[in-house]
Amino acid sequence: MRRIIAALQTSLDGFIEGPSGELDWVQSWEDPFDLLPQIDACILGAGMYPGYEQYWRAILANPTGPAPFSNNPPTPGEVEYAQFADRTPHYVVSTTMTEGDATWRNTRVVGSLDAIRALKGQPGKDIHAVGGATFISSLINAGLVDELRIVVQPILLGGGKPLFKDVKERHELHFDGYESVGGGLARLTYRV
């Protein structure tokens, strides 16, 4: 059976967005999780999908121009991820979106976590649970996440959107390792 790997970036004090929803503290949106070789599908929630599509499609359209949200040129790793995302199937879990709302090719809207459970049972590589926080919490609550990869950014935000605020019950995690991934970033890996 395929595994679902939830991979997110967080501040040292556990927030995925600043107090006003800011994301400018994230150094890069490339793949600090080292996932690309082992995944062949991505899943995400409807709240995150529009910004995700906008960001990666903008980089595809102009790999040397300013990226959305930061106005910085994309890193080579971000260009690589944009190309990967463009050719990889994405599944957006939503009860309000329609197929017409997801205009990026290879994107399909599914209405429930049952569709994700079925996807997990199909042959293939592992699946990247991209986010956001509410979606990842719902996957954890449904027992669908097999591994967490958390990249900790060297910043204290002092408030904002907590990473796991919607997890409903206690979950024992098994520590699989720590790795420094450059720029003061630390990647923590846990089995759920």
CORHU-V829392 format. One record per helix or strand of 2 or more residues. SS is the DSSP state (h for helix, s for strand). FROM is the first residue (numbers start at 1). TO is the last residue. Records with the same first field share a line. If there is no record, write none. Layout:
SS: FROM-TO  FROM-TO
This chain:
s: 4-11  15-17  39-45  89-93  107-110  126-131  147-153  161-162  174-180  186-191
h: 36-38  46-61  76-87  99-101  113-120  133-141
